[in-house]
Amino acid sequence: MLRQKARLIARIVYLVDLALTSAAFFAAFFIRDLVLPFFAPSRFPTGLFPLAEYLKIYPLVLIIWSVLLFTYHSYHSHRTIPVTKEAVTTVRVVFVGNVLLATIAYLIPLRQLSRAWFSSARSRRSSSCSRRSCCA
């Protein structure tokens, strides 16, 4: 009986996590596409690709976060785990998930995702070198 309730609660928590991940995915799109260009048009001059393009990445996001949440044992009993440890686990999942998604986006040329920030340091180095060679 208790084991069945624990499984039911774990499933509900997992579905809530997927719902929150989905809400964050779509909120990020609409904030970047509609809100930021309104407040800072010089920094965000163009809109994003249509939402349909980003929906191709959506299953990948759900898979990455699901695997990480299960890998980090997010759905076990939390009665004896301190809140700080649970918060650290959540931060780790988010960090590792973002690194994995960024790595996949860089290795697979997904045209909907900007690769500019991956190579920002490299481009700054190359542009400073080219400026020096032009000036010399």
N, C-alpha and C positions, 0 to 999 in steps of 0.2 A: 504494500500500500504506500509506504513512504517512498520507496524507490520509484513507483509510478508517478507520484506527485513531483518528485525531483526531476524526472525526465520531462514531465509536462512543463514545469517551470523553466527548465533549460531550453526547451523548444520555443516557449513564449519569449524568453530573453533573446534567443537567436533571431526570431522574427522581428523583434523590436530593433535589434542591432541592424538588421538588413533594411528596415524602414528608415532608421536614422541615417544610415549610409546613403540610401537613395535620396533622402531629403537634402543631405549635404551636397551630393552630386549635382542635383538640379538647382539648388540655391547658389552654388558656386558659379554655375553657368549663367544664371540670370543676373547675379551681382556683377560678374565680369562683362556681360553683354549689354546690360541696360543701365545699371546704377553707376559703375565707375566711369563710363564715357560721359555721363551727365555731369559728374562732379569734377572730372579732370580730363577734358577732351583733348588736351595736348599730349597727355601720356597714353591715352587710349583712343587714337584717332579712328580706328576701324572696328567694326563689329567682329564677332566670332563667326565661325562657320555655322550653318544652320544646326539646330538641335538634333536633327536626324543623323548628322555626321558623328556627333558625340554619343548617340545611342549605340553606335557600333562598339564603343569602348566600355559602355556601361556593364555588360556581362563580365568583362575582364576585371573591372573594379570590384564587383560583387564576389567573384571567385577569389581574388587576392585577399580581400578582407575576411572572407569566410575561412579560408585556409589558415590565415594568421590567427584569427580569434580562437579557432580550435587548437592550433599548435601551442598557443600560449595558455591553454587550459582556462579560457574565460567562462566556460560553462560548467565548472565544477562547483561544489558547495563553497560558499563564501562566508560562512558563519565564523570561521576562525582566522580569516585573512584580514589584516589591518587595511583600512581604507587607503593609506598611503601606498602600500604595496599594490593594491588594485589600480590606483591612479598611475603608478609607474608602469605597470603592465599595459595599461591603455595607451600611454604615451609611446611605449616601445612598439606596440602594434601599429599605431599611426605613423611613426617614423619609418619603420621597416616597410610598411605598405607603400608609403610615398616613394621610398628609395626603389622598391621593386617596380612600381608603376613608371617611375622616371627612367629606370634602366630599360624596361621593355619599350617604352616610347622612344628612347634614343636608338636602341638596336633595330627595332622594326620601324621603318619610316612611316609613322602615322601622320599624315599631313594635317589632321585636325589639331594635333598637339604641337605647341610651339617648342622647337628645339633650340631657340635662341639662348635661353638661360642656361642650357647645358654647356654651351661653348662660350659663355660671356667672358670668362677669364682668359681663355685661349685667344679670343678675338681682340681683347684689350692688349694682350702681349703682342700679337702680330701687328695691330695697328700702331702701337708705340714704336715697334721696330721699323715699320714702313715709314713712319714720320721721321725717324732719325736718319734713315737712309736717304729720304728725299731732301732732308736739310743738309746732309753732309756733302 
